[in-house]
């Protein structure tokens, strides 16, 4: 009986644990989609359904957005906070924390990530916002804020889906979290007041709550990171790595999928009325976001290839650079400009565009792994073990 193995525990599965009989004729030349389980081949469909369900609930159920937003963790709705924690815990429980020194010693990866996330990313969003929304200052400001909020949550899901380097993702997300606390307010001042003034453009005054940013990082990264570390440490000490990775992780793997879909439903239910009430404005905001995701992902992926980081680290670099922390951006926009402001709507449109686009980029990444990384040991591969059994 054939057994399909993976590299470093990457099954090319979102759920990581779908109980499905492997295809006996699968080989390395089989297209990526054909090697996914039935559940995972339709992942984009489930996400679209979750988005549509959330939008319908937000539009059709009176007062639902107020009810969902009644209890908050920091500046984020409690249901969304629960979804984010459920989504991130299984991914962080998979990280081999004893191997993090392999990542922290990779200066090329760390330097590239810092430049992409904190120099090029904000600058690119600033440029796109001004080029494509010159007549819409509120939406433009909202997008600039989005560009400053580097992703520390959903990027772990996209990285895992693309079979990126989990340990590298954990380190890069932790670094982004520190920079988010230290640099967010200063960069906001620079991109909303200083740089526009130098260029002869209109400026925007804004004050950001550093405490709100600290709470966001501690809750949405700190809690699942600590839980994942303790789970792996205790599990391996008591049962061993084989049991932990072979039996325990497959049991908690689906929680990430459920948490992702639940988060999407809650997020779009909370903001459904704002999105559906302004279709033309949503379309205008979507244009710079689409350009941003394409340019950041493509440029970061090309840089990783140029630096010869290998497929896994290249995928991790690309997704950490392309993703944004829309929960933080929305919270900052609402706290600074108000819940009905154009800046807040720009943040709300973010996940409407990011989720399907980054899911599509996962498939692009897996396709590129086969075409552009021949012989790379980090390329996800199904290896037949015991073919004659």
Secondary structure, 3 states (H helix, E strand, C coil): CCEEECECCECCCCCCCCCCCCCCCCCCCCCHHHHCCHHHHCHHHHHHHHHHHHHHHHHHCCCHHHHHCCCEECCEEHHHHHHHHHHHHHHHHCCCHHHCHHHHCCHHHHHHHHHHHHHHHHHHHHHHHHHHCCCCHHHHHHHHHHHHCECCCHHHHHHHHCCCCHHHHHHHHHHHHHHHHHHHHHHHHHHHHHHHHHCCCCCCCCCCCHHHHHHHHHHHHHHHHHHHHHHHHHHHHHHCHHHHHHHHHHHHHHHHHHHHHHHHHHHHHHHHHHHHCCHHHHHHHHHHHHHHHHHHHHHHHHHHHHCCCCHHHHHHHHHHHHCECHHHHHHHHHHHHCCCCHHHHHHHHHHHHHHHHHHHHHHHHHHHHHHHCCCCCCCCCCEEECCCC
